[in-house]
Amino acid sequence: MCPGKYYLSTLAFLFSLFLFSCQAEKPNTSLLNANNLTSFYVRIDPAQDMKIRTPKGATINIRKGTFDKVVELEIKEAYTMSDILLGGLITESNSEPLISGGMVYINAKDRQQLVPKLPINISIPTAYVNTDMQVFKGEEKEDGTINWVNPDTLPVTPQTAVLEEGRSLFQQNCQTCHALDKNLTGPSLRGFTQRGPWRNRQAVYNWIHNPAAFMARDRYTQDLKQQYGVVMQAFPALTNRQIDVVIAYLNNEEGNLAADEYDGSYTYTTPVNQLCTDTQYIFREQPLNDEPTTTFDTLPSDTSSYFESTESAPAVDLRGGFTDKPTSGAYEFEIKTLGWYNVDAYMKGLPGTFPCVLSVQVNGETIVDLKVYVFFPRHKDLSVGSQRGNNWFYFEKSEGKMPMFLGTKGIVLAFGSKGEQLYIGKGSFYAKPSQQIKVDLQPTTEEAFLQLVKKGNIEGIDFKLNKAIKYVSYNLCDQDTSKAGAPGAITN
Ligand code: HEC
């Protein structure tokens, strides 16, 4: 039945783990459906506390006594735009569009009714924590699609507590002069740790504690003052930890910014250096990785790392230990029943969104089972249009409109078959208050279509969004290389 099935037994435990990669045989109406997603199977011993690490980086805690017999669970994960699309996982709650922070399916392998006696804890990885997210339960509809219902708030974790603390410190101390998306009295702080001297954390502490003293020795901030006209206020009382917390908050907020295209506003250009002739300002491009680092395309053959008793710590600590890397987040929640779960936020009302008019005209063949999807890779959402006439599709979701993040790039995907022949049409657009998109159908094969989705690049838009950010790196002349990158360090 399933090719590539393999079996392993972990000697350290009294149970064994099956892990195989194949597609279930459940029929489904759409080409893009949950059977396209790889399943992970794990056998649960009811007499042990178990912590499961999934291939894509989730942690699932199942306590002793959660089940009263040995059960085999099936787990599927969808954290990237590619996964969501492959799985045809429409992100709507009673037709209200959602943006997704990740979805997970956990159920008895044979899909038999199985009710856990204790709640199960799940932690899924995310590049950024969006505090608007809630957890929704999936309700499978007859056509195989899922309606996401019963939103519940996510519990506070050490990580979300840090983000909240950072938000309030920023609001109390910095917000009057700084924003992330525009210059105010002071420069936009978007990406600031990647420019000027700020990749060195000590330089940031010194600057915030005493801008005037820092500036006296530093060309970069002198130039900033030329531009902004004032010297920044000093915050001698903020501790280094509090500054770290503010930076963790800012880094996380950057990930949640609506704009998907870098607008260049924070690139710092400097005139020929006059104070110090051999200071170099180097412009570089650096990819901004938008995906969790713990994603594997295929299941690695060594499964032992997925499976641990609760005594041993996970290989990668996804909680706590906040680093600057925008890949250290996690959404944690508890489930009381099995099935699909989705960490989402309602798109409507999020900052940057607008209720838009969106219609799609599909040209070419007349196809009966035509489906038209629209999605915004930046926000991980998937909506389906309703057909009117032969070839018009409307996205009348929230009070007749489709909430979209203005200015962000969306992709339209149309597909359907005529006889044996599959047709697809694709197009992209930038969200405006009103738009009509035309797509032309072209013949293709199922394999080529799924390949396109798996590759995560349609219409030249990479779902992985490894967009380049520009930053200025800089060497200071009056310090030796051991202190390079730490200009302005104040010595007494
Ligand atoms: C009263 C206004 C004001 C406040 C409040 C303020 N800043 Fe600034 N900040 C500035 C100005 C103006 C500059 C530009 C440099 C200069 O002219 O001193 C600046 C520059 C910076 C820079 C360098 C930015 C770059 O583009 O390289 C950082 C980092 C920074 N501020 C962080 C903070 C943080 C963190 C806080 C809150 C703890 C804060 N600032 C509060 C006005 C302010």
Boltz pocket constraint, residues with backbone or C-beta under 6 A from the ligand:
constraints:
  - pocket:
      binder: B
      contacts: [[A, 169], [A, 170], [A, 173], [A, 174], [A, 175], [A, 176], [A, 177], [A, 178], [A, 185], [A, 186], [A, 187], [A, 188], [A, 189], [A, 192], [A, 195], [A, 196], [A, 198], [A, 208], [A, 211], [A, 221], [A, 224], [A, 225], [A, 226], [A, 228], [A, 229], [A, 230], [A, 231], [A, 232], [A, 233], [A, 235], [A, 238], [A, 246]]
      max_distance: 6.0
